[in-house]
Amino acid sequence: MIQLIKDLYNAWRYKRAVKKAVKLQKLTGRKQLVVVVNGKLVVVAKQDIKKMVATHQFKKGVKVQDIEKRALFVTK
């Protein structure tokens, strides 16, 4: 029963993050990604991911394409 509640809560968080990503994509025209950062779902623009990689906020050797592959949702 507890696992069911956790699954429903995570599904609700994912659905909310996807809606936010689609809304931001329509508003700004940028490609948005839903990624897990520190256990939380975060909506980030691809251009912002590029800046984070350039400033070495990820491990050495991580590329934007790697993050985009592991993203849970990517807008068009």
HELIX and SHEET records of a PDB file:
HELIX    1   1 ILE A    2  THR A   28  1                                  27    
HELIX    2   2 LYS A   46  ALA A   54  1                                   9    
HELIX    3   3 VAL A   64  ARG A   70  1                                   7    
SHEET    1   A 3 LYS A  40  ALA A  45  0                                        
SHEET    2   A 3 GLN A  32  VAL A  37 -1                                        
SHEET    3   A 3 PHE A  73  VAL A  74 -1                                        
END                                                                             
